[in-house]
Amino acid sequence: MSDDATNVWAEVPDWGGVGARRLVRSADGPLGASLWEFQPGGFQFVYHFHHRSDELLVVLRGQPTVRLPDGDRQLNEGDVVPLPRGPAGGHQVRNESSSVARVLIVSSTTYPDVAEYPDTGKVGIDTGGTGWESHRRADAVEHAGPD
């Protein structure tokens, strides 16, 4: 049986200030969603964007701050922020408030997907089979042929 949540108020693990839990999804469909809960001072990984997946952020509780390409924006309960594919959808969610914040992130989950992390010089690749693999752009080689 899947551990995916069936309710947006389901418990979310705490990974040290932040936690996430996937919601149930259609086995064959590209639409997915995850619950994210941020303790005060908690944050979502690093600033990033996807090349193939659109996302939609919905604030369920609290007042998280989202970093977007044009700067930071404090959000309130009920706010919805579209995160399109590419650099225009760059984002990082964090909680600078004194109370817990919970957001729902809905995603088109298209494979293969590539996520870029401009602040760290890394890219993530998800082919839909084994999960995300991260690589440093600085370690890129000229081509995939023999050395």
N, C-alpha and C positions, 0 to 999 in steps of 0.2 A: 504494500500500500504506500502511496506517495505521501511525503511529509509536506506537500504544498498546502498552503492555507486556503480555506474556503470562505473566509470572512476577513474583511479589512481591519477588524479589531482583534485578530488573532495575535497570540504572543509572538514576539520577535526576539531572536537571540541577542545578547549583548556581547559584542566583540571588543569591548573596551571603549565605550562612548558612542558606538554606532552598531547597528545590526540590521540585517535584511532577511526577508523570507519571500520566496517566490509564491505567487498565487496559482491556483489550479488553472490549467489551460487545455485547449483542445489538442489532442495528440497530433493531429495533422495540420493545425492552423498556425499561421505565423504571428498571431497576436499573443503577447505575454504581458505580465505585470508583476511587480515586486513591491512589497511594503518595505519602507526604510524608516527606522526610528533613530533619532539623534538625541542623545543626552546633551545637556548644556556643554558647549565646547567640542562636541563631536562633529565629524565631517566625513564626507563621502570621497574616499580615495583622493585622486588629484583631478584637476581640471582636464576634461577630455571631450572628444566628440566622436561620433560614429560615421563611417562612410556609407553604410547600407541600411542602418536601422534608424527610423524616426522614433522619437520618444515624446511623451506627454507627462508633465509633472503636475500632480494635483495635491495641494496641501490639505491634509485631513485634520491636523492638530498643530497648534503652536505657531511660531513665527520664524521659520527658517530663512536663511539668507542664501540666495543662489548667485554664484558668479557666472555672468554671461559675457559674451564677446564685448559688449559695450559697458561693462562694469557690474558692480554688485547691486542686487535688488532685494530688499527685505520683503518677504511674502507674508500673507495672512491666511487664516483658515478659509478654505474655499477657493483660493487663487489657483488658476490654471496657467501653465507656461508651456507652450509648444517648443519642442527641441528638434528642429529639422536635421536631416542628414547634413554632414559636412561642417566646416568651420563655423557657420552661422548658428549651429546648434550646440556649440561648446558650452559646458556647464560643470559646476561643482557645487554641491549642496553642503551647507554647514549650519550649525546652530550656535549663534552668538547670544541667544536669549538665556534667561534663567530657568526656563521650563522645557520639558520634553517636546520635541517636534516630530511629527509623523507625516510622511509623504507617500503617495502612491505614484509609481513610475510605470506607465504603460509603454510598451515597446512593440515595434513591428517585427522584431527578431528575424531578420533576413540573413541567410547564410550563403556564402561566407561573409563575415563582417570583419572590418578592420576598424579599430579605435586608435586614435592618435592622442598622445599625452604631451602637448607642446612644452610644458614646463620641465619635463624630465627627459625629453628626447627619446621617448619610447613609443612603440606601436604594439598593439595587441591584435592577435588574429584568432578568430573563432570560426572553424570550418563546420561546426555543428556536430562534431563527433566527440572530441575529448576535452572540450572546454577551452578557455582562453590561454594562449601562449603569448608571452611578452618578450619583446626583443628591443635592443638598443639600436637606434638608427646609426650610431657611430660604428657599430660592428658590421654594417652591411658589406657584402662582397659585390664584386662587379657583376657576376652572373652565377647561375646555379651549376655550371659545368665543372669538370674536374679541375683541381688546383693546378 
